Amino acid sequence: MELPPSSRRRIYLMRHGAVSYFDEGGRPALPEMVPLNETGRMQATAAGRAFAAENIRFDRVIVSGLPRTVETAQRVLAELPAMQGVVPEIWPELREIRGGDLSAIATEDLRDAFVGAFEGEVPEHKRFLNGETVGEFLDRVLPALQRLRDQPDWDTLLLVLHGATNRAILSQAITCGRRVFFGSLLQTAGCINVLDMGDDALDWVVRMTNYSPPTPVHSGTRHTTMEVLLHQYLRGRQPAA
């Protein structure tokens, strides 16, 4: 007996490809401007080829507007002949959780500032890098997700966003709509998640998380992104006077 068509719609949720947030001396780049590095370009192209191999076609493509998400989406679309000429939509409310002034963080507080917002179930008062709290972050991401659900003009969607933004969306999907942020849902640069969204706020199906086309079995580092970034930043951190 053939099953009736499902009303759920599919979201391919990507994290942008790798970037270099700090130079060799530990000096930070502007996070609003940093482009993909060579590895990030390779990851984005590999993701595009994975979609092409399955003949995936997107009704819409949404990015946060930061250059690293735009470039990733463009490189994905370049591998899909049927998607040539598509211009990604920009939803700035889906930008990465905002950090603050790194120099104002005491040395003894650095690990918590970098890593604390990505450990376990994170309380909403937790602040990321002396900047935005998790609660403030959810206040802008979750309404955007609901707005997406309310829009009927898509069936298959590509979202190219950020590590924390993806965690917020995955936390919603895993808990079927609970307002929560699971920081330990690691998002490898250039990864793909597959989510099915129903009409009801409780109707989510999580089909795949953190698939990395260049390294599908994650045989590399066991450090998190923020642990690596903390190590890079400490190379240029001036000792307290």
VOPAGU-2260 file (C-alpha; in pm, 1 decimal, decimal comma):
REM VOPAGU-2260
SITE   aa  ch    i         X         Y         Z
SITE  MET   A    0       0,0       0,0       0,0
SITE  GLU   A    1     145,2     332,1    -106,3
SITE  LEU   A    2     185,1     599,1     160,2
SITE  PRO   A    3       7,9     931,9     105,1
SITE  PRO   A    4     229,1    1235,4      31,2
SITE  SER   A    5     385,3    1393,9     338,2
SITE  SER   A    6     315,1    1758,0     421,8
SITE  ARG   A    7     659,0    1800,6     575,1
SITE  ARG   A    8     906,1    2025,1     397,8
SITE  ARG   A    9    1281,2    1968,4     387,0
SITE  ILE   A   10    1554,2    2198,2     515,2
SITE  TYR   A   11    1916,8    2142,3     421,8
SITE  LEU   A   12    2095,1    2334,7     694,9
SITE  MET   A   13    2462,4    2408,7     635,0
SITE  ARG   A   14    2733,0    2577,6     832,0
SITE  HIS   A   15    2957,4    2800,7     621,1
SITE  GLY   A   16    3297,6    2671,7     517,1
SITE  ALA   A   17    3611,2    2727,6     722,2
SITE  VAL   A   18    3753,2    3076,3     773,2
SITE  SER   A   19    4061,1    3217,6     947,5
SITE  TYR   A   20    3941,1    3423,6    1243,1
SITE  PHE   A   21    4296,1    3483,0    1372,5
SITE  ASP   A   22    4624,4    3526,1    1190,4
SITE  GLU   A   23    4947,3    3347,2    1281,7
SITE  GLY   A   24    5016,9    3605,8    1549,9
SITE  GLY   A   25    4677,3    3564,0    1715,1
SITE  ARG   A   26    4542,2    3895,0    1583,8
SITE  PRO   A   27    4165,7    3871,0    1518,8
SITE  ALA   A   28    4002,3    3944,5    1185,1
SITE  LEU   A   29    3674,8    4133,2    1164,2
SITE  PRO   A   30    3413,3    3855,3    1198,8
SITE  GLU   A   31    3170,1    4055,7     984,9
SITE  MET   A   32    3412,6    4056,6     690,3
SITE  VAL   A   33    3619,9    3738,0     704,9
SITE  PRO   A   34    3600,7    3527,2     382,8
SITE  LEU   A   35    3639,7    3154,1     336,2
SITE  ASN   A   36    3993,7    3024,1     344,7
SITE  GLU   A   37    4125,4    2755,2     107,7
SITE  THR   A   38    3982,0    2474,6     321,0
SITE  GLY   A   39    3647,3    2650,3     342,3
SITE  ARG   A   40    3626,3    2688,7     -33,7
SITE  MET   A   41    3697,9    2317,0     -74,9
SITE  GLN   A   42    3430,5    2228,6     181,9
SITE  ALA   A   43    3165,8    2442,0      10,7
SITE  THR   A   44    3242,8    2290,0    -328,1
SITE  ALA   A   45    3231,5    1938,3    -179,9
SITE  ALA   A   46    2888,2    2012,7     -31,4
SITE  GLY   A   47    2766,1    2134,6    -369,2
SITE  ARG   A   48    2887,5    1815,5    -533,3
SITE  ALA   A   49    2709,0    1607,0    -268,2
SITE  PHE   A   50    2382,1    1784,0    -350,3
SITE  ALA   A   51    2447,0    1747,0    -724,2
SITE  ALA   A   52    2502,2    1372,3    -686,1
SITE  GLU   A   53    2147,5    1344,1    -545,2
SITE  ASN   A   54    1996,1    1586,0    -800,0
SITE  ILE   A   55    1878,8    1816,6    -522,1
SITE  ARG   A   56    1701,7    2135,2    -627,4
SITE  PHE   A   57    1623,4    2413,5    -381,5
SITE  ASP   A   58    1313,3    2630,8    -402,2
SITE  ARG   A   59    1488,0    2898,4    -199,3
SITE  VAL   A   60    1836,6    2965,6     -61,3
SITE  ILE   A   61    1876,8    3175,3     253,7
SITE  VAL   A   62    2200,1    3307,5     406,0
SITE  SER   A   63    2273,8    3534,7     699,8
SITE  GLY   A   64    2439,7    3793,5     478,5
SITE  LEU   A   65    2786,5    3765,2     629,7
SITE  PRO   A   66    3041,9    3706,7     352,6
SITE  ARG   A   67    3130,8    3356,2     467,4
SITE  THR   A   68    2769,8    3236,8     428,9
SITE  VAL   A   69    2723,0    3413,6      94,8
SITE  GLU   A   70    3041,7    3266,1     -51,1
SITE  THR   A   71    2956,5    2917,6      75,1
SITE  ALA   A   72    2611,0    2933,0     -83,9
SITE  GLN   A   73    2754,2    3062,0    -410,4
SITE  ARG   A   74    3005,6    2778,3    -426,6
SITE  VAL   A   75    2735,2    2521,5    -351,1
SITE  LEU   A   76    2509,4    2662,6    -622,7
SITE  ALA   A   77    2795,9    2669,6    -872,5
SITE  GLU   A   78    2791,4    2287,2    -862,3
SITE  LEU   A   79    2417,9    2270,2    -942,7
SITE  PRO   A   80    2345,9    2348,4   -1309,6
SITE  ALA   A   81    1972,2    2384,8   -1249,5
SITE  MET   A   82    2034,0    2653,2    -986,0
SITE  GLN   A   83    2248,3    2889,5   -1193,3
SITE  GLY   A   84    2140,9    3250,9   -1153,4
SITE  VAL   A   85    1977,7    3197,2    -813,7
SITE  VAL   A   86    2053,5    3482,5    -573,7
SITE  PRO   A   87    2047,3    3384,4    -205,3
SITE  GLU   A   88    1810,7    3574,8      22,5
SITE  ILE   A   89    1966,8    3757,1     317,8
SITE  TRP   A   90    1811,9    3716,1     662,9
SITE  PRO   A   91    2038,1    3913,2     900,3
SITE  GLU   A   92    1852,5    3791,2    1208,9
SITE  LEU   A   93    2013,0    3452,3    1144,1
SITE  ARG   A   94    2366,8    3584,1    1188,2
SITE  GLU   A   95    2607,8    3420,8    1429,9
SITE  ILE   A   96    2581,5    3489,8    1802,7
SITE  ARG   A   97    2763,2    3819,9    1856,9
SITE  GLY   A   98    3082,1    3845,9    2056,0
SITE  GLY   A   99    3212,4    4154,6    2230,9
SITE  ASP   A  100    3549,2    4308,2    2316,6
SITE  LEU   A  101    3798,0    4025,6    2363,8
SITE  SER   A  102    4054,3    4254,9    2523,5
SITE  ALA   A  103    3810,0    4330,3    2807,7
SITE  ILE   A  104    3795,6    3963,2    2912,2
SITE  ALA   A  105    4026,2    3872,2    3199,1
SITE  THR   A  106    4276,0    3599,5    3116,8
SITE  GLU   A  107    4130,9    3365,7    3377,4
SITE  ASP   A  108    3785,8    3406,0    3220,3
SITE  LEU   A  109    3891,1    3339,2    2861,4
SITE  ARG   A  110    3815,0    2969,6    2849,0
SITE  ASP   A  111    3462,6    3018,2    2979,4
SITE  ALA   A  112    3406,6    3314,4    2743,2
SITE  PHE   A  113    3511,4    3110,5    2439,6
SITE  VAL   A  114    3381,2    2765,8    2527,1
SITE  GLY   A  115    3113,1    2809,4    2792,6
SITE  ALA   A  116    2832,5    2894,6    2549,8
SITE  PHE   A  117    2891,7    2563,9    2370,2
SITE  GLU   A  118    2883,5    2317,3    2658,3
SITE  GLY   A  119    2573,1    2109,8    2727,5
SITE  GLU   A  120    2236,1    2277,2    2777,3
SITE  VAL   A  121    2339,3    2642,2    2799,0
SITE  PRO   A  122    2148,8    2882,1    3029,1
SITE  GLU   A  123    2000,9    3186,8    2858,4
SITE  HIS   A  124    2197,9    3431,9    3071,5
SITE  LYS   A  125    2526,6    3289,4    2938,7
SITE  ARG   A  126    2718,9    3551,2    2743,3
SITE  PHE   A  127    2933,3    3467,1    2439,9
SITE  LEU   A  128    3276,2    3633,8    2424,1
SITE  ASN   A  129    3161,7    3926,5    2635,9
SITE  GLY   A  130    2880,9    3996,4    2388,3
SITE  GLU   A  131    2531,2    3865,9    2321,8
SITE  THR   A  132    2360,8    3633,6    2570,0
SITE  VAL   A  133    2212,1    3304,1    2457,2
SITE  GLY   A  134    1867,1    3439,6    2544,0
SITE  GLU   A  135    1915,8    3750,2    2330,1
SITE  PHE   A  136    2039,9    3527,3    2048,8
SITE  LEU   A  137    1733,5    3301,6    2067,4
SITE  ASP   A  138    1509,3    3609,2    2070,3
SITE  ARG   A  139    1614,1    3687,7    1713,7
SITE  VAL   A  140    1668,9    3338,5    1569,5
SITE  LEU   A  141    1350,2    3163,6    1682,3
SITE  PRO   A  142    1103,1    3420,0    1538,3
SITE  ALA   A  143    1286,7    3393,6    1204,5
SITE  LEU   A  144    1243,8    3016,7    1214,4
SITE  GLN   A  145     871,7    3055,4    1281,4
SITE  ARG   A  146     843,6    3306,7     997,1
SITE  LEU   A  147    1001,8    3050,4     768,5
SITE  ARG   A  148     747,8    2790,1     878,7
SITE  ASP   A  149     463,2    3033,6     808,4
SITE  GLN   A  150     575,0    3096,9     449,8
SITE  PRO   A  151     409,4    2847,3     210,9
SITE  ASP   A  152     620,3    2917,4     -99,3
SITE  TRP   A  153     886,6    2651,5     -54,5
SITE  ASP   A  154     921,0    2275,1     -26,8
SITE  THR   A  155    1299,5    2226,1     -27,5
SITE  LEU   A  156    1521,1    2491,5     127,9
SITE  LEU   A  157    1893,1    2553,6     168,6
SITE  LEU   A  158    1996,8    2751,3     475,9
SITE  VAL   A  159    2364,9    2847,2     497,1
SITE  LEU   A  160    2428,8    2983,6     843,7
SITE  HIS   A  161    2663,3    2957,2    1140,7
SITE  GLY   A  162    2770,9    2720,8    1417,4
SITE  ALA   A  163    2559,5    2873,6    1693,8
SITE  THR   A  164    2265,1    2955,8    1466,5
SITE  ASN   A  165    2255,9    2596,4    1348,5
SITE  ARG   A  166    2267,3    2474,9    1708,3
SITE  ALA   A  167    1965,9    2691,4    1792,3
SITE  ILE   A  168    1769,9    2545,2    1500,3
SITE  LEU   A  169    1879,9    2188,7    1573,7
SITE  SER   A  170    1787,0    2233,7    1940,2
SITE  GLN   A  171    1437,6    2332,1    1829,0
SITE  ALA   A  172    1411,1    2033,0    1598,4
SITE  ILE   A  173    1543,8    1776,7    1845,2
SITE  THR   A  174    1308,2    1892,1    2123,1
SITE  CYS   A  175    1010,9    1959,3    1888,9
SITE  GLY   A  176     989,2    2328,0    1964,3
SITE  ARG   A  177    1132,2    2369,6    2313,0
SITE  ARG   A  178    1315,5    2697,9    2374,8
SITE  VAL   A  179    1658,1    2558,6    2455,3
SITE  PHE   A  180    2016,0    2581,6    2332,5
SITE  PHE   A  181    2232,3    2269,7    2322,8
SITE  GLY   A  182    2586,4    2392,0    2279,0
SITE  SER   A  183    2735,9    2046,1    2236,8
SITE  LEU   A  184    2570,5    1991,8    1896,0
SITE  LEU   A  185    2897,7    2037,2    1709,9
SITE  GLN   A  186    2882,6    2187,3    1362,6
SITE  THR   A  187    3187,9    2120,0    1148,6
SITE  ALA   A  188    3270,7    2389,0     894,9
SITE  GLY   A  189    3087,2    2316,9     569,7
SITE  CYS   A  190    2864,8    2051,8     726,4
SITE  ILE   A  191    2513,3    1956,1     614,4
SITE  ASN   A  192    2212,8    1880,6     838,7
SITE  VAL   A  193    1883,4    1745,3     704,6
SITE  LEU   A  194    1559,9    1840,9     882,8
SITE  ASP   A  195    1196,7    1787,1     788,9
SITE  MET   A  196     956,6    2055,2     913,5
SITE  GLY   A  197     584,2    1995,0     946,5
SITE  ASP   A  198     304,3    2250,3     969,0
SITE  ASP   A  199     268,0    2206,0    1343,6
SITE  ALA   A  200     533,0    2357,2    1570,6
SITE  LEU   A  201     590,3    2014,0    1728,1
SITE  ASP   A  202     635,6    1837,3    1395,3
SITE  TRP   A  203    1006,6    1796,2    1331,2
SITE  VAL   A  204    1203,9    1502,4    1196,5
SITE  VAL   A  205    1583,7    1509,4    1229,2
SITE  ARG   A  206    1726,6    1294,5     949,9
SITE  MET   A  207    2096,3    1380,1     958,6
SITE  THR   A  208    2329,2    1609,4    1151,0
SITE  ASN   A  209    2682,5    1735,8    1094,6
SITE  TYR   A  210    2755,5    1547,2     772,9
SITE  SER   A  211    3089,9    1670,9     638,1
SITE  PRO   A  212    3135,9    1570,9     271,0
SITE  PRO   A  213    3520,1    1591,9     274,7
SITE  THR   A  214    3547,2    1396,1     604,4
SITE  PRO   A  215    3225,8    1194,5     644,8
SITE  VAL   A  216    3346,6     987,8     942,0
SITE  HIS   A  217    3514,2    1283,0    1121,8
SITE  SER   A  218    3855,1    1120,3    1148,0
SITE  GLY   A  219    4037,2    1446,1    1228,8
SITE  THR   A  220    4069,1    1661,8    1539,2
SITE  ARG   A  221    3877,7    1598,2    1859,8
SITE  HIS   A  222    3887,6    1964,6    1958,6
SITE  THR   A  223    3584,9    2187,8    1911,7
SITE  THR   A  224    3591,2    2497,6    1692,6
SITE  MET   A  225    3594,7    2728,5    1994,3
SITE  GLU   A  226    3877,3    2536,0    2162,3
SITE  VAL   A  227    4085,6    2580,3    1847,9
SITE  LEU   A  228    3999,2    2950,5    1829,3
SITE  LEU   A  229    4091,6    3002,4    2193,9
SITE  HIS   A  230    4429,8    2842,4    2128,0
SITE  GLN   A  231    4482,7    3069,1    1826,2
SITE  TYR   A  232    4383,5    3381,0    2019,7
SITE  LEU   A  233    4614,2    3302,3    2311,5
SITE  ARG   A  234    4914,0    3314,6    2075,1
SITE  GLY   A  235    4867,9    3688,8    2048,7
SITE  ARG   A  236    4726,0    3765,7    2391,9
SITE  GLN   A  237    4941,8    4017,8    2575,4
SITE  PRO   A  238    5013,5    3924,1    2936,9
SITE  ALA   A  239    4856,7    4146,5    3202,5
SITE  ALA   A  240    5078,8    4428,6    3322,5
